[in-house]
Amino acid sequence: MAMIYKTTMKPGKTELLTAWLPTRPWYASTGRAPELDRSGGFRLDDPEGEVGIEFMVLTDRSGGRETSYLVPLTYRGAPLDGAGTALVGTSEHGVLGTRWIYDGAHDPVLVGQLLALIQGRAVAQDQCDSGVSDPSVTAWYGGPGLPATLQAWPEATDTAQGTDVRLPGGAGSGATPALTLALTRVLHPGDDARAEPLGAAGRLTAGWTTPDGAAHRGLFAELRAHVTP
């Protein structure tokens, strides 16, 4: 179980993300610096107990409009080899010391646990309290059987539409199918309307609350099977 410490981080997460978000291709620029409010999210446990995993929803109020973003993050006690371009920044944690903070879509630990959550092998945890589950996070899975751990590093690509994480799949009869885990970055209320959408092997939905107090719910991630050439 991940331990959530009631302490400080310097610089804080929102401060780091204010500088990082405008560098992403899926960020909808308003021509001004982001004005970010934390609007929701949840956590997942790393089975090895080494990596902090958080799915954060941030709402940008700059430019007179509200746009909510899904920002999955991982927190590590040392740099992640091969993931330098995914580094959001470093921060000094009041208890744990220096933490390297990564865009979790490019971190194999987060991707593996998100896949486990969609398949029902992991449970979403409350964003702020240790040892408390978050039943509002729901998943549907109707795809093929998959291994419990990733066999190779996932390939994540950021586009204007979001982030596609291509998971490794085998070739030949009985092999693990190739899958793409599509992360929604700009959240839209009501995208979770269909429980079993056509063309999807699985999906994850959750809620968030915007600064005006409105409660929303939508699609956070969708798992799609595809043919490996």
FIPAPA-483558 format. One line per 10 residues: their letters; for each residue x, y, z of N, C-alpha, C. Coordinates in Angstrom, 1 decimal. Layout:
REM FIPAPA-483558
A> X:Y:Z:X:Y:Z:X:Y:Z | ...
//
This chain:
REM FIPAPA-483558
MAMIYKTTMK> 0.8:-1.2:0.0:0.0:0.0:0.0:0.9:1.2:0.0 | 0.6:2.2:-0.9:1.4:3.4:-0.9:1.0:4.3:0.3 | 2.1:4.9:0.9:1.9:5.8:2.0:1.9:7.2:1.5 | 0.8:8.0:1.8:0.7:9.4:1.5:1.1:10.2:2.7 | 2.2:11.0:2.5:2.7:11.8:3.6:2.1:13.2:3.6 | 1.7:13.7:4.7:1.2:15.0:4.9:2.4:16.0:5.1 | 3.0:16.3:4.0:4.3:17.1:4.0:4.3:18.1:2.8 | 5.5:18.7:2.6:5.6:19.7:1.5:6.5:19.1:0.4 | 6.3:19.7:-0.8:7.2:19.4:-1.9:7.6:20.8:-2.5 | 8.9:21.0:-2.7:9.4:22.2:-3.2:10.3:22.0:-4.4
PGKTELLTAW> 10.0:22.5:-5.6:8.7:23.2:-5.9:7.5:22.2:-5.8 | 6.3:22.8:-5.7:5.1:22.0:-5.7:4.7:21.4:-7.0 | 3.9:20.4:-7.0:3.4:19.8:-8.3:2.8:20.8:-9.2 | 1.9:21.6:-8.7:1.2:22.6:-9.6:2.2:23.6:-10.2 | 3.2:24.0:-9.4:4.2:24.9:-9.9:5.0:24.3:-11.1 | 5.4:23.0:-10.9:6.1:22.3:-12.0:5.2:22.1:-13.2 | 4.0:21.8:-13.0:3.1:21.5:-14.1:2.6:22.8:-14.8 | 2.7:23.9:-14.2:2.3:25.2:-14.8:3.4:25.4:-15.9 | 4.6:25.1:-15.7:5.6:25.3:-16.7:5.6:24.2:-17.8 | 5.2:22.9:-17.3:5.4:21.8:-18.2:4.2:21.6:-19.2
LPTRPWYAST> 3.0:21.9:-18.7:1.8:21.7:-19.6:1.8:22.4:-20.9 | 2.3:23.7:-21.0:2.3:24.3:-22.3:3.2:23.7:-23.3 | 4.1:22.8:-22.9:5.1:22.2:-23.8:4.4:20.9:-24.4 | 3.2:20.5:-24.0:2.6:19.3:-24.6:1.8:19.6:-25.8 | 1.8:18.7:-26.8:1.0:19.0:-28.0:-0.5:19.0:-27.8 | -0.9:18.3:-26.8:-2.4:18.2:-26.5:-2.9:19.4:-25.6 | -2.0:20.3:-25.2:-2.4:21.4:-24.4:-3.1:22.4:-25.2 | -4.3:22.9:-24.8:-5.0:23.9:-25.6:-4.6:25.3:-25.1 | -3.7:25.9:-25.7:-3.1:27.2:-25.3:-4.2:28.3:-25.3 | -4.2:29.1:-24.3:-5.0:30.3:-24.2:-4.2:31.6:-24.5
GRAPELDRSG> -2.9:31.4:-24.8:-2.1:32.6:-25.0:-1.6:33.2:-23.7 | -1.9:32.6:-22.5:-1.5:33.0:-21.2:-0.9:31.9:-20.4 | -0.2:32.2:-19.4:0.3:31.1:-18.5:-0.9:30.4:-17.9 | -0.8:29.1:-17.7:-1.9:28.3:-17.1:-2.2:28.8:-15.7 | -3.5:28.8:-15.3:-3.9:29.0:-14.0:-4.6:27.7:-13.5 | -3.9:26.9:-12.8:-4.3:25.5:-12.5:-4.9:25.3:-11.2 | -6.0:24.6:-11.2:-6.7:24.1:-10.0:-6.7:22.6:-10.0 | -6.4:22.0:-8.8:-6.6:20.5:-8.7:-8.0:20.2:-8.6 | -8.5:19.3:-9.6:-9.9:19.0:-9.7:-10.3:17.6:-9.4 | -9.3:16.8:-9.1:-9.7:15.4:-8.8:-8.5:14.4:-9.2
GFRLDDPEGE> -8.8:13.1:-9.2:-7.8:12.1:-9.5:-7.8:11.0:-8.5 | -6.9:10.1:-8.7:-6.8:8.9:-7.8:-5.3:8.4:-7.9 | -5.0:7.4:-7.1:-3.7:6.8:-7.0:-3.8:5.3:-7.3 | -2.6:4.8:-7.7:-2.5:3.3:-7.8:-1.2:2.9:-7.0 | -1.2:1.7:-6.5:-0.1:1.1:-5.8:0.9:0.5:-6.7 | 2.2:0.7:-6.5:3.2:-0.1:-7.2:3.4:-1.4:-6.4 | 3.3:-2.5:-7.0:3.4:-3.8:-6.3:4.8:-3.9:-5.6 | 5.8:-3.2:-6.1:7.2:-3.3:-5.6:7.4:-2.2:-4.5 | 6.4:-1.3:-4.3:6.5:-0.3:-3.3:7.6:0.8:-3.5 | 8.0:0.9:-4.8:9.1:1.9:-5.0:8.6:3.1:-5.7
VGIEFMVLTD> 7.6:3.1:-6.5:7.2:4.2:-7.4:5.8:4.7:-6.9 | 5.8:6.0:-6.7:4.5:6.6:-6.5:3.7:6.8:-7.8 | 2.4:6.5:-7.8:1.6:6.6:-9.0:0.4:7.5:-8.7 | 0.2:8.5:-9.4:-0.9:9.4:-9.2:-1.5:9.8:-10.6 | -2.8:9.8:-10.7:-3.6:10.3:-11.8:-4.2:11.6:-11.3 | -3.7:12.7:-11.8:-4.2:14.0:-11.4:-5.0:14.7:-12.5 | -6.1:15.3:-12.0:-6.9:16.2:-12.9:-6.7:17.6:-12.6 | -6.3:18.4:-13.6:-6.0:19.8:-13.4:-6.9:20.6:-14.3 | -7.5:21.6:-13.8:-8.3:22.5:-14.6:-7.6:23.9:-14.8 | -7.5:24.2:-16.0:-6.8:25.5:-16.4:-7.9:26.6:-16.6
RSGGRETSYL> -7.8:27.6:-15.8:-8.8:28.7:-15.8:-8.3:29.9:-16.6 | -7.1:29.8:-17.2:-6.6:31.0:-17.9:-7.4:31.3:-19.2 | -7.4:32.6:-19.6:-8.1:33.0:-20.8:-9.6:33.0:-20.6 | -10.1:33.0:-19.4:-11.6:33.1:-19.2:-12.4:31.8:-19.5 | -11.7:30.6:-19.6:-12.4:29.4:-19.9:-11.8:28.3:-19.0 | -12.5:27.2:-18.8:-12.1:26.1:-18.0:-11.8:24.9:-18.9 | -10.6:24.4:-18.9:-10.3:23.1:-19.6:-9.6:22.2:-18.6 | -10.1:21.0:-18.5:-9.6:20.0:-17.5:-8.7:19.0:-18.3 | -7.6:18.7:-17.6:-6.6:17.8:-18.2:-6.3:16.6:-17.3 | -6.1:15.5:-17.9:-5.6:14.3:-17.1:-4.1:14.3:-17.2
VPLTYRGAPL> -3.5:14.3:-16.0:-2.0:14.3:-15.9:-1.6:13.1:-15.1 | -1.2:11.9:-15.6:-0.7:10.8:-14.8:0.8:11.1:-14.5 | 1.1:10.9:-13.2:2.5:11.2:-12.8:3.1:10.0:-12.0 | 4.4:9.8:-12.1:5.1:8.9:-11.3:6.2:9.6:-10.5 | 6.4:9.2:-9.3:7.4:9.8:-8.4:8.4:8.7:-8.0 | 9.7:9.1:-8.3:10.8:8.1:-8.2:11.9:8.7:-7.3 | 12.6:7.8:-6.6:13.7:8.2:-5.8:15.0:8.3:-6.5 | 15.0:8.0:-7.8:16.2:8.0:-8.7:15.7:8.2:-10.1 | 16.6:8.7:-11.0:16.2:8.9:-12.4:15.8:7.6:-13.1 | 14.8:7.6:-14.0:14.4:6.4:-14.7:15.2:6.4:-16.0
DGAGTALVGT> 16.1:5.4:-16.2:16.9:5.3:-17.4:16.0:5.2:-18.6 | 16.4:6.0:-19.6:15.7:6.0:-20.9:14.5:6.8:-21.0 | 14.2:7.6:-19.9:12.9:8.3:-19.9:13.2:9.8:-19.6 | 14.3:10.3:-20.0:14.7:11.7:-19.8:13.7:12.7:-20.4 | 13.2:12.4:-21.6:12.3:13.3:-22.2:10.9:13.4:-21.5 | 10.6:12.4:-20.7:9.3:12.4:-20.0:9.4:13.0:-18.6 | 10.6:13.6:-18.2:10.8:14.2:-16.9:10.0:15.5:-16.8 | 9.1:15.6:-15.9:8.4:16.8:-15.6:9.3:17.8:-14.8 | 10.1:17.2:-13.8:11.0:18.0:-13.0:11.3:17.3:-11.7 | 12.1:17.9:-10.9:12.5:17.3:-9.6:12.0:18.2:-8.5
SEHGVLGTRW> 11.7:17.6:-7.4:11.1:18.3:-6.2:11.7:17.7:-4.9 | 11.8:18.5:-3.9:12.3:18.1:-2.6:11.1:17.8:-1.7 | 11.0:16.5:-1.5:9.9:16.0:-0.6:10.3:16.1:0.9 | 9.4:16.6:1.7:9.7:16.8:3.1:10.2:15.6:3.9 | 9.8:14.4:3.4:10.1:13.1:4.1:11.1:12.3:3.3 | 10.8:12.2:2.0:11.5:11.2:1.1:12.8:11.8:0.4 | 12.9:13.1:0.5:14.0:13.8:-0.2:13.7:14.1:-1.7 | 14.8:14.0:-2.5:14.6:14.4:-3.9:13.7:13.4:-4.6 | 12.7:13.9:-5.3:11.9:13.0:-6.1:11.9:13.4:-7.6 | 12.1:12.4:-8.5:12.1:12.7:-9.9:10.7:12.4:-10.4
IYDGAHDPVL> 10.0:13.4:-11.0:8.6:13.3:-11.3:8.5:13.2:-12.8 | 7.8:12.1:-13.3:7.7:11.8:-14.7:6.3:11.8:-15.2 | 6.1:12.2:-16.5:4.9:11.9:-17.2:4.6:10.4:-17.2 | 3.6:10.0:-16.4:3.4:8.6:-16.2:3.1:7.8:-17.4 | 2.6:8.4:-18.5:2.3:7.7:-19.7:3.6:7.1:-20.3 | 4.7:7.6:-20.0:6.0:7.1:-20.5:6.7:6.2:-19.5 | 6.1:5.9:-18.4:6.7:5.1:-17.3:6.1:3.7:-17.3 | 6.9:2.6:-17.5:6.3:1.3:-17.6:5.6:0.8:-16.3 | 6.0:1.3:-15.1:5.3:0.9:-13.9:3.9:1.5:-13.9 | 3.7:2.7:-14.2:2.3:3.3:-14.3:1.5:2.6:-15.4
VGQLLALIQG> 2.1:2.4:-16.5:1.3:1.8:-17.6:0.9:0.4:-17.2 | 1.8:-0.4:-16.6:1.4:-1.7:-16.2:0.3:-1.8:-15.2 | 0.3:-0.8:-14.2:-0.7:-0.8:-13.2:-2.0:-0.2:-13.7 | -2.0:0.7:-14.7:-3.2:1.1:-15.3:-3.9:0.0:-16.1 | -3.1:-0.8:-16.8:-3.6:-2.0:-17.5:-4.2:-2.9:-16.5 | -3.6:-3.1:-15.3:-4.1:-4.0:-14.3:-5.5:-3.5:-13.7 | -5.6:-2.1:-13.6:-6.8:-1.5:-13.1:-7.9:-1.8:-14.1 | -7.7:-1.6:-15.4:-8.7:-1.8:-16.4:-9.2:-3.3:-16.4 | -8.2:-4.2:-16.2:-8.6:-5.6:-16.2:-9.2:-6.1:-14.8 | -9.2:-5.2:-13.8:-9.7:-5.6:-12.5:-8.7:-6.3:-11.6
RAVAQDQCDS> -7.5:-6.2:-11.9:-6.4:-6.8:-11.1:-5.8:-5.8:-10.1 | -6.2:-4.5:-10.2:-5.8:-3.5:-9.3:-7.0:-2.6:-8.9 | -6.8:-1.9:-7.7:-7.9:-1.1:-7.2:-7.4:0.3:-7.1 | -8.3:1.2:-7.6:-8.0:2.7:-7.5:-8.0:3.1:-6.0 | -7.0:3.9:-5.6:-6.9:4.4:-4.3:-7.2:5.9:-4.2 | -7.7:6.3:-3.0:-8.0:7.7:-2.8:-6.8:8.6:-3.0 | -7.0:9.7:-3.6:-5.8:10.6:-4.0:-5.1:11.2:-2.8 | -5.8:11.3:-1.6:-5.3:12.1:-0.5:-5.0:11.2:0.8 | -5.7:10.1:0.9:-5.6:9.3:2.1:-5.1:7.9:1.9 | -4.2:7.4:2.7:-3.6:6.1:2.6:-4.6:5.0:3.0
GVSDPSVTAW> -4.6:3.9:2.3:-5.4:2.8:2.6:-6.9:2.9:2.4 | -7.3:3.9:1.5:-8.7:4.1:1.2:-8.9:4.0:-0.3 | -9.8:3.1:-0.7:-10.0:2.9:-2.1:-11.0:3.9:-2.6 | -11.0:4.1:-3.9:-11.9:5.0:-4.6:-12.8:4.3:-5.5 | -14.0:4.0:-5.0:-15.0:3.2:-5.8:-15.6:3.9:-7.0 | -15.4:5.3:-7.0:-15.9:6.0:-8.1:-15.2:5.8:-9.4 | -14.0:5.3:-9.4:-13.2:4.9:-10.6:-13.7:3.6:-11.1 | -14.2:3.5:-12.3:-14.8:2.3:-12.8:-14.1:1.8:-14.1 | -14.1:0.5:-14.3:-13.4:0.0:-15.5:-14.3:-1.1:-16.1 | -14.2:-1.2:-17.4:-14.8:-2.3:-18.1:-13.7:-2.9:-19.0
YGGPGLPATL> -13.7:-4.3:-19.0:-12.7:-5.0:-19.8:-13.4:-6.2:-20.5 | -13.2:-6.2:-21.8:-13.8:-7.3:-22.6:-12.8:-7.9:-23.6 | -11.5:-7.6:-23.3:-10.5:-8.0:-24.3:-9.9:-9.4:-24.0 | -8.9:-9.7:-24.7:-8.2:-11.0:-24.5:-7.4:-11.1:-23.2 | -7.0:-12.3:-22.8:-6.2:-12.5:-21.7:-4.8:-11.9:-21.9 | -4.3:-11.3:-20.9:-3.0:-10.6:-21.0:-2.1:-11.0:-19.9 | -0.8:-10.9:-20.1:0.2:-11.3:-19.0:0.1:-10.3:-17.8 | 0.5:-10.7:-16.6:0.4:-9.8:-15.5:1.5:-8.7:-15.5 | 2.5:-8.9:-16.3:3.5:-7.8:-16.4:3.9:-7.6:-17.8 | 4.3:-6.3:-18.1:4.7:-6.0:-19.4:6.0:-6.7:-19.8
QAWPEATDTA> 6.1:-7.2:-21.0:7.3:-7.9:-21.5:8.3:-7.0:-22.1 | 8.0:-5.8:-22.4:8.9:-4.9:-23.0:8.4:-3.4:-22.7 | 9.3:-2.5:-23.0:9.0:-1.1:-22.7:7.9:-0.6:-23.6 | 6.9:0.0:-23.1:5.8:0.6:-23.9:6.3:1.8:-24.7 | 5.7:2.0:-25.9:6.0:3.1:-26.7:4.9:4.2:-26.7 | 5.2:5.3:-26.1:4.2:6.4:-25.9:4.4:7.5:-26.9 | 3.3:7.9:-27.5:3.4:9.0:-28.5:2.3:10.1:-28.1 | 2.8:11.3:-27.9:1.9:12.4:-27.6:1.5:13.1:-28.9 | 0.2:13.3:-29.1:-0.3:14.0:-30.3:-1.3:15.1:-29.8 | -1.8:15.8:-30.7:-2.8:16.9:-30.4:-4.1:16.3:-29.8
QGTDVRLPGG> -4.3:15.0:-30.0:-5.5:14.3:-29.5:-5.3:13.7:-28.1 | -4.1:13.4:-27.7:-3.9:12.8:-26.5:-2.6:12.0:-26.5 | -2.5:10.9:-25.7:-1.3:10.1:-25.7:-1.7:8.6:-26.0 | -1.0:8.1:-27.0:-1.2:6.7:-27.4:0.0:5.9:-26.9 | -0.3:4.9:-26.1:0.8:4.0:-25.6:0.6:2.7:-26.2 | 1.5:2.3:-27.1:1.5:1.1:-27.8:2.2:0.0:-27.0 | 1.5:-1.0:-26.6:2.0:-2.1:-25.8:2.5:-3.2:-26.7 | 3.6:-3.8:-26.3:4.2:-4.9:-27.1:3.3:-6.1:-27.2 | 3.2:-6.7:-28.4:2.4:-7.9:-28.6:3.2:-8.9:-29.4 | 2.9:-10.1:-29.3:3.7:-11.2:-30.0:3.1:-11.5:-31.3
AGSGATPALT> 3.7:-12.3:-32.1:3.3:-12.8:-33.4:3.0:-14.3:-33.3 | 2.1:-14.7:-34.2:1.8:-16.1:-34.2:0.6:-16.5:-33.4 | 0.2:-17.7:-33.7:-1.0:-18.2:-33.0:-0.8:-18.3:-31.5 | -1.8:-17.8:-30.8:-1.8:-17.8:-29.3:-0.9:-16.8:-28.7 | -0.3:-15.9:-29.4:0.5:-14.8:-28.9:-0.3:-13.7:-28.3 | 0.3:-13.0:-27.4:-0.4:-11.8:-26.8:-0.7:-10.8:-27.9 | -1.9:-10.3:-28.0:-2.3:-9.3:-29.0:-1.6:-8.0:-28.7 | -1.3:-7.3:-29.8:-0.8:-5.9:-29.7:-2.0:-5.0:-29.3 | -1.7:-4.1:-28.4:-2.7:-3.2:-27.8:-2.2:-1.8:-27.8 | -3.2:-0.8:-27.9:-2.9:0.6:-27.7:-3.7:1.1:-26.6
LALTRVLHPG> -3.1:1.7:-25.6:-3.7:2.3:-24.5:-3.8:3.8:-24.8 | -5.0:4.3:-25.1:-5.2:5.7:-25.5:-5.6:6.4:-24.2 | -4.8:7.4:-23.8:-5.0:8.2:-22.6:-5.7:9.5:-23.1 | -6.8:9.8:-22.5:-7.5:11.1:-22.7:-6.7:12.1:-22.0 | -6.3:13.2:-22.6:-5.6:14.3:-22.0:-6.6:15.5:-21.7 | -7.3:15.9:-22.7:-8.4:16.9:-22.5:-9.7:16.2:-22.2 | -10.1:16.3:-20.9:-11.3:15.6:-20.5:-12.6:16.2:-20.9 | -13.6:15.4:-21.3:-14.9:15.8:-21.8:-16.0:15.1:-21.0 | -16.8:15.8:-20.3:-17.9:15.2:-19.6:-18.8:14.3:-20.5 | -19.2:13.2:-20.0:-20.1:12.3:-20.8:-19.5:11.4:-21.7
DDARAEPLGA> -18.1:11.4:-21.9:-17.5:10.4:-22.8:-17.6:9.0:-22.4 | -18.1:8.7:-21.2:-18.2:7.3:-20.7:-19.6:6.8:-20.9 | -20.4:7.4:-21.8:-21.8:7.0:-21.9:-22.0:5.5:-22.3 | -21.2:5.0:-23.1:-21.4:3.6:-23.5:-20.5:2.7:-22.7 | -21.0:1.7:-22.1:-20.2:0.8:-21.2:-19.3:-0.1:-22.0 | -19.8:-0.5:-23.2:-19.0:-1.5:-24.0:-18.9:-0.9:-25.4 | -18.0:0.0:-25.6:-18.0:0.7:-27.0:-17.4:-0.2:-28.0 | -17.9:0.0:-29.2:-17.4:-0.8:-30.4:-15.9:-0.5:-30.6 | -15.1:-1.5:-30.9:-13.7:-1.4:-31.2:-12.8:-1.3:-30.0 | -13.4:-1.3:-28.8:-12.5:-1.1:-27.6:-12.5:-2.5:-26.8
AGRLTAGWTT> -11.3:-2.8:-26.3:-11.1:-4.0:-25.5:-11.3:-3.7:-24.0 | -11.2:-2.4:-23.6:-11.4:-2.0:-22.3:-11.4:-0.5:-22.2 | -11.9:0.0:-21.0:-11.9:1.5:-20.8:-12.0:1.8:-19.3 | -11.5:3.0:-19.0:-11.5:3.5:-17.6:-12.2:4.8:-17.5 | -13.2:5.0:-16.6:-13.9:6.2:-16.4:-13.8:6.7:-15.0 | -13.8:8.0:-14.8:-13.7:8.6:-13.4:-14.3:10.0:-13.5 | -14.4:10.6:-12.3:-15.0:11.9:-12.2:-14.0:13.0:-11.8 | -14.4:14.2:-11.9:-13.7:15.3:-11.4:-14.6:16.5:-11.2 | -14.2:17.5:-10.4:-15.0:18.6:-10.1:-14.3:19.9:-10.4 | -14.9:20.7:-11.3:-14.2:21.9:-11.7:-14.3:23.0:-10.7
PDGAAHRGLF> -13.5:24.1:-10.8:-13.5:25.1:-9.8:-14.9:25.8:-9.5 | -15.8:25.7:-10.5:-17.1:26.3:-10.3:-18.0:25.4:-9.5 | -17.5:24.2:-9.1:-18.3:23.3:-8.3:-19.0:22.3:-9.1 | -18.9:22.3:-10.4:-19.7:21.3:-11.2:-19.0:20.0:-11.2 | -19.7:18.9:-10.9:-19.2:17.5:-10.9:-19.4:16.9:-12.3 | -18.3:16.3:-12.8:-18.3:15.7:-14.2:-17.8:14.3:-14.1 | -18.0:13.6:-15.2:-17.5:12.2:-15.3:-17.2:12.0:-16.8 | -16.1:11.3:-17.1:-15.8:11.0:-18.5:-14.7:9.9:-18.6 | -14.3:9.8:-19.9:-13.4:8.7:-20.2:-12.0:9.2:-19.9 | -11.2:8.3:-19.2:-9.8:8.6:-18.8:-8.9:7.8:-19.8
AELRAHVTP> -9.3:6.6:-20.1:-8.4:5.8:-20.9:-9.2:4.7:-21.6 | -8.7:4.3:-22.8:-9.4:3.3:-23.6:-8.3:2.3:-24.1 | -8.6:1.0:-24.0:-7.7:0.0:-24.5:-8.2:-0.6:-25.8 | -7.4:-0.6:-26.8:-7.8:-1.0:-28.2:-6.8:-2.1:-28.7 | -7.4:-3.2:-29.1:-6.6:-4.2:-29.8:-6.4:-3.9:-31.2 | -5.2:-4.3:-31.7:-4.9:-4.0:-33.2:-4.1:-5.2:-33.7 | -4.0:-5.3:-35.0:-3.3:-6.4:-35.6:-1.8:-6.0:-35.8 | -0.9:-6.9:-35.3:0.5:-6.6:-35.5:0.9:-7.1:-36.9 | 1.5:-6.2:-37.7:1.9:-6.6:-39.1:3.0:-7.7:-39.1
//
